[in-house]
């Protein structure tokens, strides 16, 4: 793509006055002397012992602040107990069924200590692993902070995963204890979580105890000598448990993330480096002030929930909203109702979620007072310019900057984003702007050479950063192979990107989500963006299908905006639209209209599944799907369309 083509794109608009001189100055300084830079930030946290060495870098393994002693629970809670901040609300919780609770930092501190003692009394100790299979209730962060207090390494398994997926993760981590609930509320139904845990434990041997929270108040099986009710476990427990003084690289958590084959990888994060990084990035990106109400609706089962719902906001002393249910239940205005009700000022949501709500039109959000919002954010995948502008115009009322963030489970925290705290750069809808301070990012070709502006290449990170994961749990060879072998010495996240003539980064999706059409490499994100630029399309998912002549042909699954109906005329119009935006080579071979797309519960489209369905192949592991019916609908739509063509 040439410079002139880039500058003519509709998303090359500018938003807000560029006040970025300080931002770029800090970025340059951090790259010139990264160890001094990160050391100064780490000093803003509370350490029991200072480190001997900022970075122990034995490619590709990094240890940060070696010799230092720290504790996550202490930094999130104890250090506030001598100030007025202890009386500030940490969490405002609302259940899907309307239940409400609030917890101050002092109340959170008290409950964390009691539960930490409960864990100790059940024989859990420093170095053990425990697993979570919980709904989004306040006891979830309480238990996580209790685990970190005593040096236990935790793994969260999203409460929508199957018993088989839960068992796999328990077996891989050799978890000693599971914390769950009798049930949880999701879309008006009760998920019987304890039943799923029981089924999973039939396939495991490491679990000695199960702690069960009574949330749904349903009848469940309690196995004698193994299962303990939460409320019984905290009886006669101590008001204070001394936090463990942990080595900086002590394993904080294992989080399993899908690989391209569907086989999950156990991403292992340390303590000192990770806390330093989420502390810094939360400050830079969200610029949380004392009176802000912050809301990141991500489930704790995903890394966003770890970094920017639990640790990052608590390290900043923030007040956060916590919500149990689905964002569009019982109606697609639930989020806007809650922003209005709780006067949310910072809102961090997924592009997929934005597009899903956008299809219902402008009327629903406009029914509610969203004037409390001052900053919007996006996370999970690149946001297309049309969704960006709707988010900016309708939800932010054309006054809220949007921090479009790029990062991964593996990176621990945000890597590319604008920074209101350091000096807000001019925003371009669809661009994550620049790498944050201390992040040495580049875009390279197959040989690892830096690309010129306007040329599509592979995103790489050239220097270690504190939030990076230690390794893949029990699989360091895979860690080296997947992330470090393609470009030796550089971390390779597996994403395509492009840099424009102003130096802005544009993420183009996974490099393994690239189609080879008649010798041309096309990113699925590019085609999806072209589709949703059309006024009739709310969401789109693109896949490649084997083609004897072209190598691959393009298949599109589209959800239409409210008020638009599927038709042959619209299908032709959309094919021509994509052709006009991206050129003849990008013209879709087939377009199918569907009511839903296969997504994970975190809102990401499972393009691997879409590709498998379009190609007629086995779809593999779909334990992370929000609704398995979407796969069946896509299959049925393809069959019906092909039958109509034959008729």
N, C-alpha and C positions, 0 to 999 in steps of 0.2 A: 504494500500500500504506500503510495507516494505521499509526500508532504502536502501537496495541493489537495489530494483526496482526503487526507485526514482533516485538514482545516475546513473542508466544505461539509463535513458531517454535521448533522443537526445537534449532536451532543457536545460539540465543541463550544458551547456557550459558557459564559463565566458568571459565577454567583458570588456575591459579597466582595467587599474591598480586600484586596490582597495586602495583608499585614504580616507577611511571612519572613521578613528579614531576620528576625530573631530565630525563627524555626530553622531556616537554612544554616544560620550561623552555628546553632547548637548541633545540627546534623553533621556539619563539617568537622566541628571540634571533636565530636564523639568518634568519628572514623579515624581522626588523626591520633587519638590516644584513648582507645576503647577501655583499657583496664582502669585507668584513672577515672574515666567517665562512669563506668558501672560501679566502681568502688564508692564514689561519692553518693550515688543513689542508694546503694545498699546500706550506707550509714544512716539513712533516714528510718530504717527499721530498727527493731530492738534485738540485739544479739547478746547472748550470755558470754560469748567469747569472740574476740575479733579473729579474723582469718589471717593465715600466714601467707597465703598466695591467692591473688584474685582469680587466676585462671590456670588450671592444669590441663593443657591441650595436647592430647596424644591422638592425633587424627585417626579415626573420626570420633573419638570419645572425649567429652569435655566435662571437667569437674570445676564448679564455680565456688569461690570463697572457701577453699580447702583449709581445714583447721578451725573454721568458724563453727560456733554452736548457736542454734536457733530453734524456735518452735512456732509453728503456724498458729495454733490456738492462742498462745501468749500474744502474738502480734495482732490478732484479730479482736482480742477481748481484754486481756489483763492490763495492757498498757493504757486503757481508757479508764480504769477503775479509780484512779486518783483525780479524775477531772469531772466536769459537768457532763461530759459526753456520755458518761455511764447512764444518764437518764434520758438520752436521746433514743428514739425508736429505731431499732435495727431492721425489723421486718413488720410489714403490714400484710397479713395473709387473708386471702379469701378463697374459700372452697367453691367448687363448681356448684354445689347445692346451696350456696349462700352463707355458709358458716364463716365467721370472721374472728380473727385474733390479732393482737399486736404484741410484740416483744421488744422491750428496751435492751440496750447493750448489757445492763446489769442483770436483767432477767435471763437473757441468753447465757451470760457468764455463769449464773447460778445453775441453770439446767444442764449446761455442758459439764460442769464439775460433777454433778450428781451422776450423770450418765457415764462419765469417764470412770468413776468409782465402780459403777455397775459392771462395766466391761472388765475391770481388774478383778472383781469378785468372781467373775465367770471364767477366770484363768487366762484372759487375753493379755498379752504383754508386748513390749517393744519388739519390733521385728516380725510379729505375726501379720498375716493377711486376713482381712475380713471383707465380706461382700455385702452390698446394698441392693435391695430390690423393693423400692419404696415409691409411694405416691408423692406428689409435691405438697408436703405438709411441713410445718415448722420443725417437727422432730427429725426431719431429714438433715438439714444443716446442723442441728444440735448434735446428732450422732456423729457426723463427719468431723466436727470440731473436737468432739470428745476423743475420737480415734487419734486425731493428730496430736492431741494433748499428751497421750501416753506412748506415742511413737509407733502406732500401728499403721501399716500400709493398707489403704483401702482400695477397693475397686467397685465402681458403681455400674450396675447392669440395669439398663433402662427397663422400666416396669411394663413395657409393651412387648418385650422379647419373649420368645417361647421358652418352655421348660428345657428343651434341648440346648438352646443358645445359652441359657443361664447355667446349665450343667457344664457346658464346655468351658465357660469362663471361670467357674468355681474350680474345675479340675486343673486348668492351666495355672491359676494363681495359687492353688492349694489353700483356699480360704478355710480358716478354722471356725469362723462364725458367720452366720447370715442374719442381717437385720431386715425385716419385712413388715408388712401390715396384713391384717385380715383381708382387707380389700381397699380399693380406691375408686373414686368416681371419674368416669370418662364418658362424655357425650350422653349423660343421663343414665348410664348403666354402671353397675358395680363390677369392677374387675376383681376376680377372686385370686388375689396375689398369693396368699398362703397356700392355696391348692396347687398353684404352679410351682412354688418352692418345694412343696412335698414331692411333686412329680420329678423335679430336677434332682432332688437329693437321693432318689432311688438310683441315680446314675453316678453318684459321687461317693467318696470315702473320707474326705478330709474334714468335713464339717462336724463339729462336736456339739455346738449349741445354736439355737435359733431364737432370736428375740422378736416378738410379735407385738406391733402396735395395734391397739383397737381403734380403728378409724371408721369402718363401715358398719360395725356392730352386727356382723353376720356370724352364723354358726360355722365353726371351722374345727378341723382335727388338731389337737395338741398332743404331740408325742411325748410320753412320759420320759423324764430325765434328759430330754433334749430341748424341748420348746419351753420358753419362758415369756410370760406377758411383760411388755414394757413397764407397765405400772407396778408390777411386782418386782421387777429387777432394780428399780430405783429406791425401794423402801430401805430405810436405815442406811443410806449412803452418805458419804461425807460432803460437807459444804465446799471443801477445797481439796483439789488434787494437784500436787506440785507438777508443773509441766516438765516433761522430759527435755533435757538439754541435748538436742540432736545434732549430729554432724550435718554440715551444710548439704552434702550429697545423700543424706538419708532418704530412701525411697518414700515419697509422700503418697503417690497413688499410681495405680495401673488403670489405664482406660483403653478398652478394646475398640479398635476402629476397623472398618471394612477395608480389605484389599481389593484389587481389581478382580481377583478370582472369587471374592465373597468370603474367603477364609480370614477371620479377624486377626489383627495384630495387636499385641499387648504393649501399648505405649507406656513407658515407665518414666515418670517425672520425679526429680529430686525436690528438695525443700528450699534451701537458701537461694539458689539461682532463680527458681520458679517464682518464689514470693517476691523477690526483687523485681522481676520482670512484670508480673501482673500488677504490682503496686505502681510501677512507673507508667505502664501503658494505660491503666485506668485513669491516672491523673492527666496524662497528656491528651488522651482521646476524648474523655467525657467531661473533664474539667469540673468535677462534682463540687458544688458549693454546699455550705452548711444547711441551707434551707431547701436544697433540691430533693425531689422525690424521684427516685431512679427506678426504671422498670426494664428488666431484661427477661422476657417471658420464656426463655430457653429452659428446658427441663435439665435438672442436675445430671441426668444420664448422659448428657453431651458435654464436650469440653467447654462450650460457652457457659454452661451452667456452673462448671467448676471455677473457671477463671473470672467470669464477669457477672455471676450471680452470688457466689459465695466469697471467694478469697479477695478479689479485687475491690469490690465495694466495701467489705468489712475492713480491709486495710486502710481505706480512705475514710472510715467512720460514717458511711452513707446510710440513708434510709432507703430501703428497697421494698418494692411490691413483690409479693409471692402469690402466684395463682395456680390452683390445682388443675383446672380443666382445659378443654380444647379452646383455642382462640375464637372459634366461630360457633360456640355452643352456649346457650340454646339458640342464639341467632348471630348473624354475621356482624352485629354491632357491639358485641360484648367487650371488645378491646376499647372501643371509643367510649362506651359507658364507664368503664373503669378509669380511663384517663381523666374523664370529666369528674367522676366521683372523688378520686384521690388526688386530683390536681398534679398529675405526673408532669415533671418538667423535662426528663431525659428518657427517651424511648428507643430501645435497641432491638430491632426485629429483623426477620429474614425477607429477602426479596421474594421468595416463593409465597410466603404469607401475605406480603403486600399485594402481589398480583392476584392471589385468591380473593382477597377482600375488595380489591379494585374492581373486579368483574361485577360487583353488586352496585356499582355506580357511586356518585358523589353524595347522594341524598342521605345515606345512613350516617356517615361521619359528620355531615353538616347539621344533623339533629342535635349534636352534642357540643358543649363548650370545650374546645381543645386549646384555648388561649394560654393555658398554663405551660404548654410545651415550649421549650427554648432550644432543644437540641434533639435531632433525630439520628439514628444510626442504622446500618444494615450489616448483616453477618451471614455467612454460610455459603455464598456463591456470588459471582458478579451480578450486579443489578443492571437491568437493561434501562436505557435512557427514558423510555416511556413510563416505566414504573417509578423511576427516580423522580420524574417531573410531577407525577400524580401525588407521590408521597410529599414532595416539597410544596406543591400548590394547594392540595386539598387537606392533608393532615397537618402540615406545618404552616398553613396559611401564608405561604411565601415569605416567612420571616425566620424560619429555623434552618441553620446549617445542617447538612447531612454528612456524617462521617461514615464513609463507605469503607469498611474494613476488610482486609484480606489476612487470613492466617489459617492455621490447621491445628488439629489435635496434637500433632508432633511439635509444633513451634511453641506451644504453651500459652501464647498470647498474641496480640495483634502485631503484625509485621509492617503492613502498609496501611496508611490512613492519614487523613488530615488531622491536625491537632489544634483545637481551639485554645488549649492551655498555653501552647508555645508560640502561637501566632498563626491565625487561620489563613491558609493559602486560598487563592481563587479556586472555586469548585467547578468541576466539569462532570455533568451527569453521566455516570457509568464508569468513571475512573476512580481508583483507590488513591489517587494523587501520588504520594512519594513514600519511600521507606521511612520508618520512624527513626529517631536518633539511635545510633549504634548498630543499625541494620545495613549491612553492605550488600545490597541487592543489585543484580545485573540481569540482562537478557542476552542469551548466547545462542550460537548456532550449534549444530551437531558436534563440531570440533571444540566447542567451549570458547569460541571467539566472541567478543562483545558485538552485538548487532547495532547497526545504525538506526536512527529513528525511523519509524514507519515500517520496520521489518519484523515479522513475526518470529519469535524464538522461544527458548526455554527459560523460565525464571529460575535463577539460582541465588543462593546466599553464600557469600564468599568468606565470611568470618563467623566464628561462633558467637552466640548471644546467650544471656543467662536463662532464658525461658526454654531453651532447647531440651528435648528429652534425653535421658541418659543412654537409653538403648531400647530395643524391643525385649520384653520380658522373656527370659529363657531362650532367646534367639538372636544373639549378637551378630551372627553371620548374616542373617536375613537383614538386619539393620544396616550392615555395611553394604550389602548387595543392592538393596532397594533404594537407599538414599544417597550413597556416596560413590558408587562405582561408575555411573554414567559420566560424571564429570569429576574426576579425581581431585580431591581437595575442596570441592564445593558441595554444599547441601543442595540436593535436587528434590523439590517438593512435588514434581510431576505435573506442573501447570505450564500452559502456554501463556505468553504475554506479549505485549507490544508497547513501545515507548514512543510518544508523539514528539513533535518538534519542540515542545516546552519541557520535555523531560518527564511528563506524567506517565505513570504506569497504567495500562489497561489489561486486566486479566481476561483471558479468552477461554477459560475452562481447562479441564484436565487434558494433558497431552495425549492420554489414551482415549480421549473422546474426540478424536479427529478422524474425519472421513477422507478417504482417498478416492476422489471422483475424477476419472479420466486423467490421472496423473496430478490433479490439483488437491492439495491438502486444505480441507475446510474444517474449521472448528464448529462443533454442534452449537455452541453458545452464539456464534455469529448468525447462524441461520435462525435460531430461536428468537434472537433480538429482532431480526428483520420481520419475522412473523408477528410478534407482538407490537411492532410499530403500526401495524394495520389496525384501524379503529374497531374492527369486528372481533379481534382476538384478545382474550384475556391471558391465556397461558399456552405454552407450546413446549413439546419435547421432541427432539430430533434424534433419529438413529440412522445408521447405515445398513443397507441390505446387500448381500453379495450380488454382483451383476457381471455376467460373462464378458460384456463389452467394456463397461466403464470401470470395472473393479468393484465399485460400490455405487449404489443409487441412494438417493435421499428420501427418507420416509419421515413424515411429520404427523404428530398427534396434537390436535389443537382443541382447547376449550374456548368456546365463544363467549363474548361479552353478553350480558343480559340484553335481551331484545333482538338478538341475531339468531337466525335459524340456519341449520345446515342445508346446503343446496349445491347442485353441480355448478351453478353460476358463481357462487362464492368460492368454491374450490378452485375454479379457473382464475378468478380474480386474485386469490392469494398466491397461486403459482406465479402469475405475472408480476405481482408485487415483489416477491422475493427475487425474481429474475431482474427486475429493474433496480433493486437496491444493491444486490451482490454480484449480478452478472449471470449470463446464461448457464455457466457451469454449476451454479448453486440452485438451479431450478429443481424443486421437489418432484420426484417421480410419483409419489403417492401422498395424499393428505387425508387424514381420518379425523372426523369430529367425535370427541368423547366428552363425557361429563366429569371425569376425574383422571388424574395421572398417578402412576405408582410413585409414592413419596415415602420417605422415612418419617418417623414421628417428629424429627427436628425440622421437617419441611423441605428437605432436599429431594429433587427428582432423582429416582434411581434409574439413571440412563443405561446402566448395564442391563437392567430388566427390560427397559423399553427396546433396546437393541436385540435382546434375545427373542422377545415376542415378535418383533418385526421380521426377524430372520427365521422364525420357526424353530429356535433352539431351546434347550433346557434353560430355565431362568435361574437355577441355582438357589442359593440361600436368600430367602426373603423375610427373615425374622424381624428385620427392622421396618417393614412396611407399615404405614398408617392404616391402610385398608387394602387387603388382598383382593377385594372385588374389582379394584381398578385394573388389575392384570387381566382378569376374566373379561372385563368390558372391552379392553383393547383387542383381545383375541376375537371376541364376538364381532366387534366393529369391522375388523379386517375381513373376517369370513363373510359378513353380510355385504360388504362393499364388493368383494371379489365375485360373489354370487350374482349381484346386480349387474356387474360388467358382463359376466358370462351370459346372463339372460338377455 
